């Protein structure tokens, strides 16, 4: 099955599948053209302003058949689906599973027509060498591994994973751990703060030898990929 993936901005991705479309962590940028007869599901991982803006609710009025899925700590009067950590939601043929973040909010695993799409939100190994103590970094590591415990050894068709240049030499920790714990076909980096050269840097690391071909070469906003899943 062919699937079109569009990198919008920062952690925002749009996935168009045969029967539906998925929009993750949109806060800025232009949505791609898509078949508006397909239902659109909008996912928000958490309330940080670089992952969530209330403008997403205008899409419910602009586009056909739109459903928003939000963490239950984001309050709104809009008609949305709220989820808490470690919940499974069955929605119009989608199976949506949520995972506790190592920062705020949720990560989501969406299963549709036998395919699995994972968006990590801020569920990442947040190691800050010069800002945190060794104890704080060990706690961050533990939070990350707790968050992905139920994802171990699963097969994922498409995963959107953090690659944050602000972590300096530890920037690869999270993505590397994901790719050792999970079987992922396509990896789309996100949360790069427009520093797209970090993708090349990741793929040059000796640590990525066994999986670097799975990492998609994201280089600019509005970049589109057509992949077979």
N, C-alpha and C positions, 0 to 999 in steps of 0.2 A: 504494500500500500504506500502510495506517495504521500508525503506530508510537507507542507511549506512552513518554514520557521523564519520569522522576521525578528531581528534584533532592533528594538526601538530606541532604547536609551537606558544606560546604567544597568538596572536589574529587570528592565521591562522587555518581555518577549511576547510575541504573538504566534500562536500555532494554529494553522488551518489544516484540519483533517477532513476525511470524506464526509462525515456527518455533522461535525460541529467545529467550533473555534474556541481556543483558550487564550486568555490574555492574563499575563502575570505581572504584578507589581508595576503597573503603569502609573507614572506621575507626570510624564513630560514626553512630548514628541508626537509624531503623526502615526495614526493607525494605517496599516496597509490596506489596499483595496482587497475585498474578499466577497464571497458569495453571501449576501445578506439574508438569503433564505435559511442559512444555517444558524442554529442557536449559538449564542456567544456566552461563554462563562468567564467572568472576571474574578481573578483571585488576588487577594491582598494578604501578604504575609505578616505585616505588622504596621504600626502607625507612624514610623519614622517618615519624615517628609520626603525622603528620596525613594520611598516605596509606595506611598499612599497620598492621594489628593482627592478631595471630595468631588472634583470634576468628573470622576468615573461614573457618578450617578447620572450625569447628563447623558451618558451612553444608553442608559435604560430608556430614555425618552427619544433618543435619536435613532437607535438601531432596533431591529426586530428581535424579539425573543431573547432578552438579556437577563442573566442571573448573576448576582454578585455573591461571592463567598468570602467572608471576613472572619478574623479571630474574634472571639466573644468579648474581648476587652476594648473593641472599637465600637463606641456607641453611635447610633444613627437612627433617625426616624424613617429611613428608607426601608423598603421591603427587600431584605437580604437574607441569606442563610448564614448564620453564625456557627462557628466551630470552635471547640476547645481542643487542647492537646490530646493526642492518642485516641482520636475519635474516627469512626468510619461512617461516612454518609453516602447513601445510595440516592442518586439524583438523576432522573430521566435517562437511565442507562449508564451513567457514569458511576464509578466507585471511587470515592475521594477519601484518602486516609491522611490524617494530620499527624505531625510529629513536633515535639517540643523543641523550640529553638535554643541555641546556646547564647542568644542575646535576647531578643524580644519576639513575641508572636509565634508563628508556626512555619513549618515546611509542609509542602503538599505533594502527595503521590496520587496522580489521576490515572485511572485505568479506564480505557474506552475502546471497545471493539478488539479486545485482546492486546492492546498496546498500552505501554506505561510511560507516563511523562512525570518527571520529578522536578520540582522547583524548590531549591533549598532556602529561599528567603535569606535570613541571616544565620541559618544553622551552619556554622563554619568553625574551624579551629582558630579561635581568635588569640593568637600568641603575639604579645606586644613586648618585644625584647627590652626596650629602654623605658617603657612606661609602667609595666607591671613588675611586681616582685616574682621570684621563682614560685612561691606558693600560689600567687594569683594565676600565673601561667599554667600551673598544674591543675588548678581548679577549672580553668577554661578548657583545658584538654579533656578533663573528666566530663564536663557538661556537653562537649561535642560528641564524645563517644556514647554518652547516655542517649543523646538525641537520635543517633543513627543506629542504635542497638537493634531495632526491629527491621532495619533495612539491610543488615548484613546478608551477603550471599544471594540477594535478590537480583533478578534480571530487570534492567531498566532500558527501555528503548532510547529515550531522550532525557538528559539531565542538564539542568541549568545550575551551575556551581560557582561559588565565589572565587574570584582571583583578584585580591585587593593589594595594589602596590604599596599602600601605606604600611603594610606589615614588613616591608623591607625584605631582608633575606629569609624571612619565615613566610613569605607570601604564598608559597606552594603547599604548605602543610595540610590545609583542609582538602584541596582537590586531590592531592596525592593519597591521603587517607581514604577518601571516598572511592577512588579507583582501585585501591587494594581490598576494600571491604565489599564492593558491589560490582556486579557484571553490567557494565554500561556500554551501549553501542555508540551513542553520539553524545559528546560533552560540549556544551555551549558555555563559555566563560561569561561572567557578569560581575557587576560591582567593581569595575575597573577604573572608574573615575576618569574616563576618556584616555587612559594610558594603555592603548591597544598593543603597544610593543611588548607588554608583559605576557601576551599569549606566546609570542615567539620565544621569549625568555623561558617560559615554562617548558616549551617543547625542546629546548636545547639542554635542559637539565639531564644529567645522567639518571636521575630518579624516574624520569618519564619514558625511558627507553621502551618499556613493555606496553605502554598505552598511548604514546604521544599522537599516534595516527587517529585516535578517537576524538581528539580535541579539535574543534572546528576553528578555522582561522577568522575570528571576528576582528574586523578592522575599522568599521565605521558604523554610524547610526543608519538605520533603515536598510541594512544589508540583509539580503534574503538568501535562504538556502532551501533547495528542494532535495529531500532525502527519501530513501526507501526504508520503511520500517516494517 
